[in-house]
Amino acid sequence: MMISSIVCMGLLAVLVFGLGLAVSLTRARTETLYGVGDDPTSLIYKMNRAHGNTIEYAPMMGVLMAYIGTFQPSHWIAWVIIAATVFRYAIVVGIITGPTMNQFNIFRFIGALGTYVTGLTMALYVIVG
């Protein structure tokens, strides 16, 4: 169980730092030193939102994963941890690959819904035990 928590925490960290690097590289390529504008179709805008959204959820998910992993929890929660990581990657794919942030995107929807469900499940697991 602890190994899945550690691997998933590492994968979330790769997402955070990888997206941070991607934003910096996109800034350099587009010669955008400040801000991202408000064009929901621009790559810099989408990369920035993907990174920002990841920063909003990944740290707390990592903390929950670490805490849960330190005990001998039920095996089903390991699958919740794995699913949470997959959902975080799904939302990033949806944000970056979608043509615009102004339209529905199935990856964003599934990623967001999955993030809420798995995040709340882990939080309640910590509370209730």
CYANA upper distance limits for C-alpha pairs under 8 A (distance plus 0.5 A):
  1 MET  CA      5 SER  CA      7.08
  1 MET  CA     69 GLY  CA      6.58
  1 MET  CA     72 GLN  CA      7.74
  1 MET  CA     73 PRO  CA      7.90
  1 MET  CA     75 HIS  CA      7.61
  1 MET  CA     78 ALA  CA      6.57
  2 MET  CA      6 ILE  CA      6.68
  2 MET  CA     66 ALA  CA      8.49
  2 MET  CA     69 GLY  CA      4.97
  2 MET  CA     70 THR  CA      6.89
  2 MET  CA     71 PHE  CA      8.45
  3 ILE  CA      7 VAL  CA      6.56
  3 ILE  CA     69 GLY  CA      8.33
  4 SER  CA      8 CYS  CA      6.47
  4 SER  CA     69 GLY  CA      8.44
  4 SER  CA     78 ALA  CA      7.06
  4 SER  CA     81 ILE  CA      8.05
  4 SER  CA     82 ILE  CA      7.64
  5 SER  CA      9 MET  CA      6.52
  5 SER  CA     65 MET  CA      5.81
  5 SER  CA     66 ALA  CA      6.62
  5 SER  CA     68 ILE  CA      8.29
  5 SER  CA     69 GLY  CA      6.02
  5 SER  CA     78 ALA  CA      7.80
  5 SER  CA     81 ILE  CA      7.25
  5 SER  CA     82 ILE  CA      8.45
  6 ILE  CA     10 GLY  CA      6.66
  6 ILE  CA     65 MET  CA      8.25
  6 ILE  CA     66 ALA  CA      7.56
  6 ILE  CA     69 GLY  CA      8.27
  7 VAL  CA     11 LEU  CA      6.69
  8 CYS  CA     12 LEU  CA      6.70
  8 CYS  CA     62 GLY  CA      8.35
  8 CYS  CA     65 MET  CA      8.32
  8 CYS  CA     81 ILE  CA      7.60
  8 CYS  CA     82 ILE  CA      6.96
  8 CYS  CA     85 THR  CA      6.59
  9 MET  CA     13 ALA  CA      6.73
  9 MET  CA     62 GLY  CA      5.71
  9 MET  CA     65 MET  CA      7.42
  9 MET  CA     66 ALA  CA      8.01
 10 GLY  CA     14 VAL  CA      6.68
 11 LEU  CA     15 LEU  CA      6.78
 11 LEU  CA     85 THR  CA      7.80
 12 LEU  CA     16 VAL  CA      6.79
 12 LEU  CA     58 ALA  CA      6.56
 12 LEU  CA     62 GLY  CA      7.75
 12 LEU  CA     85 THR  CA      7.22
 12 LEU  CA     88 ARG  CA      8.34
 13 ALA  CA     17 PHE  CA      6.63
 13 ALA  CA     58 ALA  CA      8.27
 14 VAL  CA     18 GLY  CA      5.93
 15 LEU  CA     19 LEU  CA      6.33
 15 LEU  CA     54 THR  CA      7.97
 15 LEU  CA     89 TYR  CA      8.12
 16 VAL  CA     20 GLY  CA      6.71
 16 VAL  CA     51 HIS  CA      7.06
 16 VAL  CA     54 THR  CA      6.83
 16 VAL  CA     55 ILE  CA      7.03
 16 VAL  CA     58 ALA  CA      8.07
 17 PHE  CA     21 LEU  CA      6.67
 18 GLY  CA     22 ALA  CA      6.60
 19 LEU  CA     23 VAL  CA      6.56
 19 LEU  CA     47 MET  CA      7.64
 19 LEU  CA     50 ALA  CA      7.83
 19 LEU  CA     51 HIS  CA      5.85
 20 GLY  CA     24 SER  CA      6.87
 20 GLY  CA     51 HIS  CA      6.81
 21 LEU  CA     25 LEU  CA      6.62
 22 ALA  CA     26 THR  CA      6.47
 22 ALA  CA     47 MET  CA      7.67
 23 VAL  CA     27 ARG  CA      6.56
 23 VAL  CA     44 ILE  CA      7.23
 23 VAL  CA     47 MET  CA      6.25
 23 VAL  CA     48 ASN  CA      6.57
 23 VAL  CA     51 HIS  CA      8.16
 24 SER  CA     28 ALA  CA      6.76
 25 LEU  CA     29 ARG  CA      6.62
 26 THR  CA     30 THR  CA      6.49
 26 THR  CA     43 LEU  CA      8.15
 26 THR  CA     44 ILE  CA      6.60
 26 THR  CA     47 MET  CA      8.48
 27 ARG  CA     31 GLU  CA      6.07
 27 ARG  CA     32 THR  CA      5.24
 27 ARG  CA     33 LEU  CA      6.81
 27 ARG  CA     44 ILE  CA      7.29
 28 ALA  CA     32 THR  CA      6.99
 28 ALA  CA     33 LEU  CA      8.03
 30 THR  CA     44 ILE  CA      8.46
 32 THR  CA     36 VAL  CA      7.86
 36 VAL  CA     44 ILE  CA      6.50
 36 VAL  CA     45 TYR  CA      5.79
 36 VAL  CA     48 ASN  CA      7.86
 37 GLY  CA     45 TYR  CA      7.23
 38 ASP  CA     45 TYR  CA      7.42
 39 ASP  CA     45 TYR  CA      7.20
 40 PRO  CA     45 TYR  CA      6.76
 40 PRO  CA     46 LYS  CA      7.30
 40 PRO  CA    100 THR  CA      5.75
 40 PRO  CA    101 MET  CA      5.46
 40 PRO  CA    102 ASN  CA      6.89
 41 THR  CA     45 TYR  CA      7.84
 41 THR  CA     46 LYS  CA      7.72
 41 THR  CA     99 PRO  CA      6.54
 41 THR  CA    100 THR  CA      4.86
 41 THR  CA    101 MET  CA      7.04
 42 SER  CA     46 LYS  CA      6.88
 42 SER  CA    100 THR  CA      8.28
 43 LEU  CA     47 MET  CA      6.44
 43 LEU  CA     96 ILE  CA      7.75
 44 ILE  CA     48 ASN  CA      6.46
 45 TYR  CA     49 ARG  CA      6.69
 46 LYS  CA     50 ALA  CA      6.56
 46 LYS  CA     95 ILE  CA      6.51
 46 LYS  CA     96 ILE  CA      5.96
 46 LYS  CA    101 MET  CA      7.74
 47 MET  CA     51 HIS  CA      6.66
 47 MET  CA     95 ILE  CA      8.16
 47 MET  CA     96 ILE  CA      6.61
 48 ASN  CA     52 GLY  CA      6.48
 49 ARG  CA     53 ASN  CA      6.31
 49 ARG  CA     95 ILE  CA      7.96
 50 ALA  CA     54 THR  CA      6.61
 50 ALA  CA     91 ILE  CA      8.30
 50 ALA  CA     92 VAL  CA      5.87
 50 ALA  CA     95 ILE  CA      6.49
 50 ALA  CA     96 ILE  CA      7.34
 51 HIS  CA     55 ILE  CA      6.67
 52 GLY  CA     56 GLU  CA      6.78
 53 ASN  CA     57 TYR  CA      7.20
 54 THR  CA     58 ALA  CA      6.01
 54 THR  CA     88 ARG  CA      7.73
 54 THR  CA     92 VAL  CA      8.25
 55 ILE  CA     59 PRO  CA      7.09
 57 TYR  CA     61 MET  CA      6.74
 58 ALA  CA     62 GLY  CA      6.45
 58 ALA  CA     88 ARG  CA      8.23
 59 PRO  CA     63 VAL  CA      6.80
 60 MET  CA     64 LEU  CA      6.69
 61 MET  CA     65 MET  CA      6.55
 61 MET  CA     84 ALA  CA      8.49
 61 MET  CA    119 GLY  CA      7.01
 62 GLY  CA     66 ALA  CA      6.57
 63 VAL  CA     67 TYR  CA      6.66
 64 LEU  CA     68 ILE  CA      6.53
 64 LEU  CA    122 MET  CA      6.95
 64 LEU  CA    123 ALA  CA      7.34
 64 LEU  CA    126 VAL  CA      8.08
 65 MET  CA     69 GLY  CA      6.40
 65 MET  CA     81 ILE  CA      7.10
 65 MET  CA    122 MET  CA      8.19
 66 ALA  CA     70 THR  CA      6.90
 67 TYR  CA     71 PHE  CA      7.97
 67 TYR  CA    126 VAL  CA      8.38
 68 ILE  CA     73 PRO  CA      7.33
 68 ILE  CA    122 MET  CA      8.40
 68 ILE  CA    126 VAL  CA      7.36
 69 GLY  CA     73 PRO  CA      7.76
 73 PRO  CA     77 ILE  CA      7.43
 74 SER  CA     78 ALA  CA      7.93
 75 HIS  CA     79 TRP  CA      7.56
 76 TRP  CA     80 VAL  CA      7.08
 77 ILE  CA     81 ILE  CA      6.73
 77 ILE  CA    122 MET  CA      8.06
 78 ALA  CA     82 ILE  CA      6.79
 79 TRP  CA     83 ALA  CA      6.47
 80 VAL  CA     84 ALA  CA      6.52
 80 VAL  CA    118 THR  CA      6.45
 80 VAL  CA    121 THR  CA      8.22
 80 VAL  CA    122 MET  CA      8.02
 81 ILE  CA     85 THR  CA      6.97
 81 ILE  CA    118 THR  CA      7.80
 81 ILE  CA    122 MET  CA      8.22
 82 ILE  CA     86 VAL  CA      6.88
 83 ALA  CA     87 PHE  CA      6.58
 83 ALA  CA    114 GLY  CA      8.17
 83 ALA  CA    118 THR  CA      7.69
 84 ALA  CA     88 ARG  CA      6.79
 84 ALA  CA    114 GLY  CA      7.17
 84 ALA  CA    115 THR  CA      6.35
 84 ALA  CA    118 THR  CA      5.94
 84 ALA  CA    119 GLY  CA      7.52
 85 THR  CA     89 TYR  CA      6.96
 86 VAL  CA     90 ALA  CA      6.65
 86 VAL  CA    111 GLY  CA      8.41
 87 PHE  CA     91 ILE  CA      6.80
 87 PHE  CA    110 ILE  CA      7.51
 87 PHE  CA    111 GLY  CA      4.83
 87 PHE  CA    112 ALA  CA      7.67
 87 PHE  CA    114 GLY  CA      6.02
 87 PHE  CA    115 THR  CA      6.36
 88 ARG  CA     92 VAL  CA      7.06
 88 ARG  CA    111 GLY  CA      6.36
 88 ARG  CA    112 ALA  CA      8.22
 88 ARG  CA    115 THR  CA      7.02
 89 TYR  CA     93 VAL  CA      6.78
 89 TYR  CA    111 GLY  CA      7.85
 90 ALA  CA     94 GLY  CA      6.71
 90 ALA  CA    107 PHE  CA      5.93
 90 ALA  CA    108 ARG  CA      7.15
 90 ALA  CA    110 ILE  CA      7.73
 90 ALA  CA    111 GLY  CA      5.48
 91 ILE  CA     95 ILE  CA      6.62
 91 ILE  CA    107 PHE  CA      6.05
 91 ILE  CA    108 ARG  CA      4.82
 91 ILE  CA    109 PHE  CA      7.79
 91 ILE  CA    110 ILE  CA      7.68
 91 ILE  CA    111 GLY  CA      4.77
 91 ILE  CA    112 ALA  CA      6.78
 92 VAL  CA     96 ILE  CA      6.59
 92 VAL  CA    108 ARG  CA      7.77
 92 VAL  CA    111 GLY  CA      8.45
 93 VAL  CA     97 THR  CA      6.24
 93 VAL  CA     98 GLY  CA      8.38
 93 VAL  CA    107 PHE  CA      7.20
 93 VAL  CA    108 ARG  CA      8.05
 94 GLY  CA     98 GLY  CA      6.09
 94 GLY  CA    105 ASN  CA      6.66
 94 GLY  CA    106 ILE  CA      7.61
 94 GLY  CA    107 PHE  CA      5.02
 94 GLY  CA    108 ARG  CA      5.15
 95 ILE  CA    101 MET  CA      7.25
 95 ILE  CA    105 ASN  CA      8.46
 95 ILE  CA    107 PHE  CA      8.41
 95 ILE  CA    108 ARG  CA      6.77
 98 GLY  CA    105 ASN  CA      7.16
104 PHE  CA    108 ARG  CA      8.30
104 PHE  CA    109 PHE  CA      8.09
105 ASN  CA    109 PHE  CA      6.73
106 ILE  CA    110 ILE  CA      6.50
107 PHE  CA    111 GLY  CA      6.28
108 ARG  CA    112 ALA  CA      6.40
109 PHE  CA    113 LEU  CA      6.54
110 ILE  CA    114 GLY  CA      6.28
111 GLY  CA    115 THR  CA      6.45
112 ALA  CA    116 TYR  CA      6.82
113 LEU  CA    117 VAL  CA      6.73
114 GLY  CA    118 THR  CA      6.39
115 THR  CA    119 GLY  CA      6.14
116 TYR  CA    120 LEU  CA      6.44
117 VAL  CA    121 THR  CA      6.52
118 THR  CA    122 MET  CA      6.60
119 GLY  CA    123 ALA  CA      6.66
120 LEU  CA    124 LEU  CA      6.51
121 THR  CA    125 TYR  CA      6.52
122 MET  CA    126 VAL  CA      6.76
123 ALA  CA    127 ILE  CA      6.86
124 LEU  CA    128 VAL  CA      6.34
124 LEU  CA    129 GLY  CA      8.19
125 TYR  CA    129 GLY  CA      5.55
